[in-house]
Amino acid sequence: QVQLVESGGGLVQPGGSLRLSCAPAGKIFTMGWYRQAPGKQRELVASITSGGYTYYVDFAEGRFTISRDNAKNTAYLQMNSLKPEDTAVYYCNARAFAMDYWGKGTLVTVSS
């Protein structure tokens, strides 16, 4: 069993930036970032395959960047130009074959 741990969340003003981290991000896994806002369903933000192929949902395109450092066994989500509607708990996911692991989440609050 793999226990993913997210870090980097916090309070940021609109227009600001945060970088989330998730470990361990084993190199065989497709790593994904999801988020869940209060009263809403969990939704995909971005993902990155073991080969480095990235995918972004519409609201993340151009503002967020997903990456991974296999040497550090860590995945990242760089979030820029944050908006109040980005406020949510952000979760890390690791998926490969029949394996599917989640972290407990890190809270991101965008507010002035």
C-alpha positions as CSV (number, residue, x, y, z in Angstrom):
1,Q,0.0,0.0,0.0
2,V,1.3,3.4,-0.9
3,Q,0.4,6.5,1.1
4,L,0.7,9.6,-0.9
5,V,1.4,12.9,0.9
6,E,0.6,16.3,-0.5
7,S,2.1,19.5,0.7
8,G,2.3,23.1,-0.3
9,G,-1.3,24.2,0.2
10,G,-2.3,27.4,2.0
11,L,-3.8,30.8,1.8
12,V,-3.0,32.9,-1.2
13,Q,-4.4,36.2,-2.6
14,P,-6.1,36.2,-6.0
15,G,-3.5,36.4,-8.7
16,G,-0.9,34.6,-6.6
17,S,0.9,31.3,-7.0
18,L,1.4,28.1,-5.1
19,R,3.3,24.9,-5.8
20,L,1.9,21.7,-4.6
21,S,4.0,18.6,-4.1
22,C,3.1,14.9,-3.9
23,A,5.3,12.0,-2.8
24,P,6.1,9.3,-3.4
25,A,5.5,9.5,-7.1
26,G,6.9,6.2,-8.3
27,K,8.0,6.4,-11.9
28,I,5.7,3.7,-13.2
29,F,2.6,5.6,-12.1
30,T,0.5,8.1,-13.9
31,M,0.2,11.0,-11.4
32,G,-2.9,13.1,-11.2
33,W,-4.0,16.1,-9.3
34,Y,-7.7,16.4,-8.4
35,R,-9.6,19.0,-6.4
36,Q,-12.8,19.1,-4.5
37,A,-14.5,22.4,-3.6
38,P,-17.1,22.6,-0.8
39,G,-20.4,21.1,-2.0
40,K,-18.9,19.9,-5.3
41,Q,-17.7,16.6,-6.6
42,R,-14.0,15.8,-6.9
43,E,-12.7,16.8,-10.3
44,L,-9.5,16.2,-12.3
45,V,-7.1,19.1,-12.7
46,A,-4.2,17.6,-14.5
47,S,-2.3,14.4,-15.0
48,I,1.2,13.3,-16.2
49,T,2.1,9.8,-17.4
50,S,5.2,7.9,-16.6
51,G,6.6,9.1,-20.0
52,G,5.9,12.7,-19.2
53,Y,2.8,13.2,-21.3
54,T,0.6,15.8,-19.7
55,Y,-3.1,16.5,-19.8
56,Y,-5.0,19.5,-18.4
57,V,-8.7,20.2,-18.0
58,D,-9.9,23.5,-19.5
59,F,-9.7,25.6,-16.3
60,A,-6.1,24.5,-15.7
61,E,-4.8,25.0,-19.2
62,G,-2.4,28.0,-19.3
63,R,-2.4,28.6,-15.5
64,F,-1.3,25.3,-14.0
65,T,1.7,23.1,-14.8
66,I,2.0,19.5,-13.7
67,S,5.5,18.0,-13.6
68,R,7.4,15.2,-12.0
69,D,10.9,14.6,-10.8
70,N,11.6,10.9,-10.9
71,A,15.0,11.3,-9.1
72,K,13.1,12.9,-6.2
73,N,10.1,10.6,-6.5
74,T,7.9,13.7,-6.4
75,A,5.1,15.2,-8.6
76,Y,4.3,18.9,-8.6
77,L,1.4,21.2,-9.5
78,Q,2.5,24.8,-10.1
79,M,-0.6,27.0,-9.9
80,N,-0.4,30.6,-11.2
81,S,-2.9,33.4,-11.5
82,L,-5.1,31.8,-8.8
83,K,-8.7,32.7,-8.6
84,P,-11.1,32.5,-5.7
85,E,-12.9,29.7,-7.5
86,D,-9.7,27.6,-7.3
87,T,-10.3,27.3,-3.6
88,A,-10.5,23.5,-2.8
89,V,-8.8,20.6,-1.3
90,Y,-6.3,19.3,-3.8
91,Y,-5.6,15.6,-3.9
92,C,-2.8,13.6,-5.4
93,N,-3.5,10.3,-7.2
94,A,-1.2,7.6,-8.4
95,R,-2.4,5.0,-10.9
96,A,-0.8,2.1,-12.6
97,F,-2.3,-1.2,-13.8
98,A,-4.7,-2.2,-11.0
99,M,-3.1,0.1,-8.5
100,D,-4.8,3.3,-7.5
101,Y,-3.6,5.4,-4.6
102,W,-4.8,8.7,-3.1
103,G,-3.4,11.3,-0.7
104,K,-5.4,12.9,2.1
105,G,-5.3,16.3,0.4
106,T,-4.0,19.8,0.9
107,L,-6.2,22.8,1.3
108,V,-5.8,25.7,-1.1
109,T,-7.6,28.9,-0.2
110,V,-7.6,31.8,-2.6
111,S,-8.9,34.9,-0.9
112,S,-8.1,38.6,-0.3
